């Protein structure tokens, strides 16, 4: 066999076959006793080694169905990421490795491909009893990874939002299955291109925001039974953002840190000076790099809801209001024109057309502390509106649940007489369903092919925030019909060499 054609999988299969001719192969090699043979494992490349990439890496390492073969990030190694806690990432890695000395004496929150590579190699070396062995490739550029790693089954995309579509399309062009964090893309045209590429290539795709939510089946049952009459509105609110927000581009031009490839991190976004206010888990608040709170959290609540209720027709209009900002300059307050970052808080109303089993309705999103006022039903029970939630308003009643519909209830409480509630604490969520579906060669319930409505929704919401007026949208033509400037925001202005078509 020629060297250039000898992939990891072929090597393993050939070695196992050769060994079988001269000796009894142990069960752990060929998959006996419930073990999975190395040749039957899914090979995964993880692109994006920041906080969330590292946080989810432990689950893949401990999953016998997976072999993590490559990591990639334009950042080599840093200790200045921002996260939920100062030691959460460190402690997760210590637990997975069974090594309480990992990161000992190092200050800060880890990130970068060197950290990921060390993590993967340390885990597999300990498992194999071969200290210092190398099991994982490490790459700065995802394009080099695709050129050199010939036996990747799945790429898991954990980068900032603006790179999701570019990497996903490059993977699918090579016949590689794709799993990505939300969103599929932070521009509508890119989202549709990515979904069309999935349809064209037939590869298995999965948007990680999908989850199995039996609460939504209960809500659907109540709506279909007429418990709230005709559905008129769906309200969804989150206390996000938790990341720092800005109202204008940062000033100053600090040097690019050693080991950080700013050009690669920018990817398709037009050239701009490096600044740490863009990177390391603060990207999500910028229109260039993120999708705001609705992309961060709305995917989790709305994607499975759309699937359950059969909402597969995209919104036809949107209107949004966001936090306003002024600043003092020369002892005078000046209005800050902000078209670069999502506001500190906002309310967005999207009008959906009639669906197969639902009438036309409004979806109202709130974030940054904005939320509906307590309804008269809640006040009758002496309750306030929760800090996060999901509410369905009909012409004859209301349903209230947690942010993702947890523990839904007809309100006021007296309406629950004779109705069973859903105990969300006992519900099992198959968040890694993509693993078995790839092995079975079947599409997942979180497939890109089912995600156009949610992708259109979050990207139209961002444009509504930037437009300062109601925008009317033709989903079939993918065109905003009443504002040429807003219509241009459906697409991205590409840096030369990064164009998608």
C-alpha positions in Angstrom: 0.0 0.0 0.0 1.4 3.4 -1.0 2.3 5.6 2.0 0.1 8.5 0.9 -2.9 6.3 0.8 -2.4 4.7 4.2 -4.9 6.3 6.5 -5.3 5.6 10.2 -8.3 3.5 9.6 -6.7 1.4 6.8 -3.7 0.9 9.0 -5.8 -0.3 11.9 -7.8 -2.6 9.7 -4.7 -4.0 8.0 -2.9 -4.5 11.3 -5.9 -6.3 12.8 -6.3 -8.5 9.8 -2.6 -9.5 9.8 -2.7 -10.2 13.5 -5.7 -12.5 13.1 -3.7 -14.8 10.8 -1.0 -15.5 13.4 -2.6 -15.1 16.8 -5.8 -14.7 18.8 -6.7 -11.0 18.7 -7.8 -9.6 22.1 -11.4 -8.7 22.4 -10.6 -5.0 23.1 -9.1 -4.8 19.6 -11.9 -6.5 17.6 -14.8 -5.1 19.8 -15.7 -8.1 21.9 -17.3 -7.8 25.4 -19.1 -4.7 24.4 -16.0 -2.9 23.3 -15.8 -1.0 20.0 -13.0 -2.0 17.6 -10.7 0.9 16.7 -11.6 0.5 13.0 -15.3 1.0 13.9 -14.8 4.2 15.9 -15.8 7.5 14.4 -12.8 9.7 13.8 -13.4 13.3 14.8 -11.5 16.6 14.2 -12.3 19.3 16.6 -11.9 22.8 15.2 -12.1 25.6 17.8 -10.2 25.1 21.1 -11.5 27.9 23.2 -13.5 27.5 26.4 -16.5 25.7 24.9 -14.3 23.6 22.7 -12.3 22.4 25.7 -15.4 22.0 27.8 -17.0 19.6 25.4 -13.8 17.7 24.5 -13.9 15.6 27.7 -17.2 14.0 26.7 -15.8 13.0 23.3 -12.6 11.6 24.8 -14.6 9.4 27.2 -17.0 8.2 24.6 -15.9 4.7 23.3 -17.6 5.4 20.0 -15.2 8.2 19.1 -11.5 8.7 18.4 -10.4 12.3 18.4 -7.7 12.5 15.8 -7.0 16.2 15.3 -7.5 19.6 16.9 -7.3 23.0 15.2 -7.3 26.7 16.3 -5.5 29.8 15.0 -4.6 30.4 18.7 -1.6 28.4 19.8 -1.7 28.9 23.6 -3.0 31.5 26.0 -4.2 31.8 29.6 -6.5 34.8 29.2 -9.8 33.3 28.1 -13.0 34.5 29.7 -15.3 31.9 31.2 -18.1 31.2 33.7 -15.7 30.5 36.5 -11.9 30.8 37.1 -11.4 27.1 37.5 -14.2 25.4 35.6 -12.2 24.4 32.5 -9.2 23.4 34.6 -11.3 21.2 36.9 -13.1 19.5 34.0 -9.9 18.5 32.4 -8.4 17.3 35.7 -11.5 15.2 36.3 -11.3 13.6 32.8 -7.6 13.0 33.0 -7.7 11.8 36.7 -4.9 14.2 37.3 -5.3 16.9 40.0 -1.9 18.3 39.1 -2.9 19.4 35.6 -2.5 23.2 35.1 -0.9 23.4 38.6 1.0 26.6 39.1 -0.5 28.2 36.0 -2.7 31.3 36.4 -5.6 32.0 34.2 -8.1 30.2 32.0 -6.6 27.9 29.3 -7.3 27.9 25.6 -5.6 27.2 22.3 -4.6 24.2 20.2 -1.6 23.3 22.3 -3.8 22.9 25.3 -6.2 20.8 23.4 -3.5 18.6 21.9 -1.9 18.0 25.3 -5.3 17.1 26.7 -6.1 14.6 24.0 -2.7 13.0 24.0 -2.6 12.7 27.8 -6.0 11.0 27.9 -5.3 8.5 25.2 -1.8 7.8 26.5 -3.1 7.1 30.0 -5.8 4.9 28.6 -3.3 2.9 26.5 -0.7 2.8 29.2 1.8 4.4 26.9 3.0 7.6 28.5 4.1 10.3 26.1 2.5 8.7 23.0 0.9 11.0 20.4 -2.6 10.3 19.2 -3.7 13.6 17.9 -2.7 16.0 15.1 -2.6 19.7 15.7 -3.2 22.5 13.2 -3.4 26.2 13.0 -5.3 26.3 9.7 -8.4 24.2 9.1 -7.5 24.1 5.4 -4.2 22.4 6.2 -6.0 19.9 8.5 -8.4 18.9 5.6 -5.4 18.6 3.2 -3.4 16.3 5.5 -5.9 14.3 7.6 -7.4 11.9 5.1 -9.6 9.7 7.3 -11.8 12.1 9.2 -15.4 11.0 9.6 -16.7 14.1 11.4 -15.6 17.7 11.9 -17.0 19.4 15.1 -17.0 23.1 14.6 -16.5 25.1 17.9 -15.2 28.4 16.5 -16.8 31.9 16.6 -19.9 32.2 14.6 -18.5 33.9 11.5 -16.4 30.9 10.6 -19.1 28.2 10.9 -20.4 28.3 7.3 -16.9 28.5 5.8 -15.6 25.5 7.6 -18.8 23.4 7.3 -18.9 23.9 3.5 -15.2 23.1 3.2 -15.8 19.8 5.1 -18.9 18.8 3.2 -17.1 19.4 -0.1 -14.7 16.6 1.1 -17.5 14.3 2.1 -17.0 14.9 5.8 -20.0 14.8 8.2 -20.5 18.1 10.1 -21.5 18.8 13.7 -21.6 22.5 14.7 -22.4 24.7 17.6 -25.0 27.3 16.9 -25.6 29.1 14.6 -25.1 27.4 11.3 -24.1 30.9 10.1 -24.5 34.5 11.2 -25.6 35.7 7.8 -28.8 34.4 6.1 -27.3 33.8 2.7 -24.4 31.8 4.3 -26.9 29.8 6.3 -28.9 28.9 3.2 -25.7 28.1 1.2 -24.6 25.7 4.0 -28.0 24.0 4.2 -28.0 23.6 0.4 -24.5 22.1 0.5 -25.7 19.6 3.1 -28.6 18.7 0.8 -26.4 18.5 -2.3 -23.7 16.3 -0.7 -25.9 14.1 1.4 -23.5 14.1 4.4 -24.8 13.8 7.9 -25.1 17.1 9.7 -26.1 18.1 13.2 -26.8 21.5 14.9 -25.9 21.0 18.5 -28.7 23.2 19.8 -31.2 20.4 19.0 -32.5 18.5 22.0 -35.4 16.1 22.7 -37.9 18.1 24.7 -41.1 16.1 25.7 -42.3 19.4 27.3 -43.0 20.7 23.8 -45.1 17.7 23.0 -47.2 18.5 26.1 -47.5 22.1 25.0 -48.4 21.0 21.5 -51.1 18.7 22.9 -52.6 21.6 24.9 -52.6 23.9 21.9 -54.2 21.3 19.6 -56.8 20.5 22.3 -57.8 24.2 22.3 -56.7 24.8 25.9 -55.6 28.3 25.0 -57.8 28.9 22.0 -56.2 30.2 18.9 -52.4 30.8 19.3 -51.6 34.4 18.8 -48.1 35.0 20.3 -45.0 33.1 21.5 -42.8 35.0 24.0 -39.3 33.9 24.8 -36.9 35.8 27.1 -33.3 35.3 28.4 -31.2 37.3 30.8 -28.3 37.0 28.3 -26.0 38.6 27.2 -23.5 37.7 30.0 -20.5 38.7 27.9 -19.2 42.2 27.8 -21.0 44.4 25.2 -19.6 47.4 23.3 -21.3 50.2 21.4 -18.5 51.1 19.0 -15.2 49.8 17.6 -12.4 49.6 20.2 -9.7 52.3 20.0 -6.0 51.6 19.9 -4.1 49.0 18.0 -2.4 46.6 20.5 0.0 44.1 19.0 -1.2 40.7 17.9 -0.2 38.2 20.7 2.6 35.7 19.9 1.1 32.5 18.6 -2.2 34.0 17.5 -3.0 34.1 13.8 -5.3 37.1 13.6 -5.6 36.7 9.8 -7.0 33.2 10.1 -9.2 34.2 13.0 -10.8 36.9 10.9 -11.4 34.5 8.1 -14.1 35.9 5.7 -14.5 39.2 7.6 -13.0 42.3 5.9 -9.6 43.4 7.3 -9.6 45.3 10.6 -7.0 45.8 13.3 -6.6 43.1 16.0 -8.1 43.9 19.3 -8.7 41.6 22.3 -12.2 42.9 22.6 -13.1 40.8 19.6 -11.7 37.4 20.7 -11.5 34.8 23.4 -15.2 34.4 24.2 -16.3 38.0 23.7 -17.0 37.7 20.0 -20.7 37.0 20.2 -21.7 40.6 20.8 -20.3 41.9 17.5 -22.4 41.8 14.3 -19.3 40.8 12.3 -18.4 37.8 14.5 -21.5 36.7 16.5 -25.2 36.4 16.4 -26.2 38.0 19.7 -28.2 36.5 22.5 -30.9 35.2 20.2 -28.3 33.1 18.3 -26.6 32.1 21.5 -29.7 31.0 23.5 -32.7 31.2 21.1 -31.5 28.2 19.2 -31.8 26.0 22.3 -35.4 27.1 23.0 -36.7 27.7 19.5 -35.1 25.1 17.2 -36.7 22.1 19.0 -39.9 24.1 19.4 -40.2 24.8 15.7 -39.6 21.1 15.0 -42.3 20.0 17.4 -45.0 22.5 16.4 -44.2 22.1 12.7 -43.0 25.7 12.2 -41.2 25.4 8.8 -42.2 28.7 7.2 -39.8 31.6 7.9 -40.9 35.0 9.3 -42.3 37.5 6.9 -41.5 40.7 8.9 -39.5 41.8 11.9 -39.2 44.9 14.1 -36.7 45.5 16.9 -35.8 48.0 19.6 -32.5 48.0 21.4 -30.8 49.9 24.2 -29.8 53.4 23.3 -26.5 54.9 24.3 -25.1 58.4 24.7 -21.6 59.5 25.7 -20.2 62.8 27.1 -17.7 64.6 24.9 -16.6 68.2 25.5 -19.3 68.4 28.2 -22.1 67.6 25.8 -24.0 64.3 25.6 -23.8 62.8 22.1 -25.9 60.0 20.6 -23.8 56.9 19.9 -24.5 55.5 16.5 -24.0 51.8 16.9 -24.1 49.6 13.8 -21.2 47.3 14.9 -22.5 45.5 18.0 -25.7 44.1 19.4 -27.3 46.3 22.1 -27.1 45.6 25.8 -30.8 44.6 25.7 -33.5 44.3 23.1 -37.0 43.3 22.1 -37.6 41.8 18.7 -41.0 40.9 17.2 -41.1 38.5 14.2 -44.3 37.8 12.4 -44.7 34.2 11.1 -47.1 33.3 8.3 -49.7 30.5 8.7 -48.1 27.1 9.2 -49.5 23.7 8.3 -51.1 23.3 11.7 -50.9 26.8 13.2 -52.4 30.2 12.3 -50.2 33.2 11.7 -48.6 34.3 15.0 -46.0 36.7 16.4 -42.8 35.5 18.1 -41.4 38.1 20.6 -37.8 37.8 21.8 -36.4 39.7 24.8 -32.9 39.7 26.3 -30.6 41.7 28.6 -33.2 41.9 31.4 -36.1 42.7 29.2 -39.2 40.5 29.6 -43.0 40.6 29.5 -44.8 42.0 32.5 -46.5 39.5 34.8 -49.8 38.5 33.2 -53.1 38.9 35.1 -53.1 35.1 35.5 -49.8 35.2 37.3 -50.9 38.1 39.4 -54.0 36.2 40.4 -51.7 33.5 41.8 -49.5 36.1 43.5 -46.5 35.3 41.2 -44.2 37.4 39.1 -42.8 36.7 35.6 -39.6 34.5 35.9 -36.1 35.8 34.9 -36.2 33.5 31.9 -39.2 31.8 30.3 -41.3 30.8 27.3 -45.0 31.8 27.1 -47.7 30.9 24.6 -50.6 33.3 24.4 -53.9 32.3 22.8 -57.2 34.2 22.6 -58.5 32.0 25.5 -55.6 31.3 27.7 -51.8 31.1 28.3 -49.1 28.4 28.8 -46.0 29.4 30.8 -42.8 27.4 31.1 -39.1 27.8 31.7 -36.8 29.2 29.0 -36.8 25.9 27.1 -40.4 25.1 28.1 -39.3 23.3 31.3 -42.2 22.3 33.5 -45.0 23.9 31.4 -48.2 25.0 33.1 -51.5 26.4 32.1 -52.0 29.6 34.0 -53.5 30.5 36.5 -52.7 27.4 38.5 -56.4 26.5 38.7 -56.3 25.7 35.0 -54.0 22.7 35.7 -56.8 20.8 37.5 -57.2 17.5 35.7 -53.9 18.0 33.7 -50.7 16.2 34.2 -47.5 18.3 34.2 -44.1 17.2 32.8 -41.3 16.7 35.3 -38.3 18.0 33.4 -35.8 16.9 36.0 -36.3 13.3 35.0 -36.1 13.8 31.3 -33.1 12.3 29.5 -31.6 14.5 26.8 -29.8 12.7 24.0 -27.4 15.6 23.2 -24.9 13.3 21.5 -27.4 11.6 19.2 -25.2 12.5 16.2 -22.6 9.8 17.2 -24.9 6.9 16.7 -26.5 8.5 13.6 -23.2 8.8 11.9 -22.4 5.2 12.7 -25.8 4.2 11.4 -25.4 6.5 8.3 -28.7 8.2 9.1 -29.5 11.9 9.3 -30.0 13.3 12.8 -33.1 15.1 14.1 -30.9 18.2 14.4 -29.9 18.0 10.7 -29.1 21.2 8.9 -31.9 20.1 6.5 -34.4 20.9 9.3 -32.8 24.1 10.4 -33.6 26.7 7.8 -36.5 28.3 9.7 -34.5 28.8 12.9 -31.4 30.0 10.9 -33.5 32.5 8.9 -35.2 33.7 12.2 -32.0 34.5 14.1 -30.4 36.2 11.2 -33.5 38.3 10.3 -33.7 39.3 14.0 -30.1 40.7 13.8 -31.0 42.7 10.7 -34.1 44.1 12.3 -31.9 45.5 15.2 -29.7 47.3 12.6 -32.6 48.7 10.5 -34.5 51.0 12.9 -37.7 50.2 11.2 -40.0 47.2 10.4 -38.5 45.1 7.6 -40.7 43.0 5.3 -39.1 39.7 4.2 -39.9 37.4 1.2 -38.6 34.0 2.4 -38.9 32.4 -1.1 -36.9 35.0 -2.8 -34.7 35.6 0.2 -35.2 39.3 -0.1 -36.1 42.2 2.2 -38.6 44.0 0.1 -38.9 47.5 1.7 -35.3 48.5 2.6 -32.4 48.0 0.2 -29.8 48.8 2.9 -31.3 46.1 5.1 -31.5 43.7 2.2 -27.7 44.0 1.7 -27.3 42.7 5.3 -28.6 39.3 4.2 -25.1 38.7 2.8 -21.6 39.2 3.9 -18.9 41.4 2.4 -16.1 38.9 2.0 -12.4 39.4 2.3 -10.6 38.4 -0.9 -10.0 34.7 -1.1 -12.7 33.8 1.4 -15.7 34.1 -0.8 -18.5 31.5 -0.7 -20.9 30.9 -3.6 
